[in-house]
Amino acid sequence: MPAYLMNANIAALLYLVAGVLFILALRGLSSPETSRQGNTFGMVGMTIAVLTTVGLILRFQGPAALGKAIAEQRRLLIQYRTEATQQGL
């Protein structure tokens, strides 16, 4: 998505859509008959939320900030796994 297409209003709308999909996911997961549909709503909602966040980071902070955020998440995951291994979990 080009940078000029991602502004605060579009981001708010996309987050609203993602929130509605999360609510529909919870509703769908309450019954075995609709659980697949609920799961799909949840996955689509999370995809929209993550892509919106990435778009905002790229738009307002630049690619370097996105790389920093990914590196930090990776560092935290490695730290968690190391601590869990040392505790015998």
N, C-alpha and C positions, 0 to 999 in steps of 0.2 A: 504494500500500500504506500503510495507516495506520501511524503511527509506533509504536504499541504492538505491532505485529506483528513489527517488525524488532528482534530482540535478538541477542546474541552467539552463542547456540546455533544459531539459525536461519541466521545468516550463515555460520557454520562449515559447516553442512550444505550450504548452497547453494554455497559455495566447493568443497566436496568433490565435489559433483555436477558442477560446472564442470570440475574437474580430471580426473575420470573421462571426461567428454566430450572433453577435449583429448587424452587418451591414445587414446581410440577414434578420434579424428580422425587422429592420426598413423598408427594402424594401418590405417585406411581409405585414407589417401593413399599407401600403399605399393604399391597395385595399381591399374592403370587401370580395372578393372572395378568397384572399390568407391570410386573417388575422389569421386564425387558424394555418396555417403553420408558419407564422411569429411569432406568440406567442410561438409555440413550439421551434423554433430556439432560441428565447430569453431565454426561460426557460432552455434549454440545455446549452446555453452559460454561463448563470449565475451559473448553477450547476458546470460546469467545472471550472469557475473562483474561486468560493468559495472553492471547494475541493482542488484546486491547492494551494490556499492561506493557507488553514488549513494544507496541507501536508508540505508546506515550513516552517510554524511556528513549527510544530512538529519536523521536520528534523533539523532545525538550532537553535531553541530556547528551545525546550522541551515541555512536557505536561503542566508544570506549567505556561508557558507563554500563552498557549492557554486558560487555565482556567482564567488567569488574564484578557485576552482580552474579553472573554465572560462575565465575571463579570463587566467589565467596560462598555460594551455595555448595559448590563441590568441596571446598575446604571444610565446611561444617559437616557435610556427610562423612568425609573421611575421619574427622575428629570423633563423630558419634560412633562410627564403626570401631574405631580404635579403643574408645572407652568401653564399649560393650564387650569387646574381645578381652580386655584386661580384667573385666569384672566377671567373666565367665558366662555371659549371657548368650 
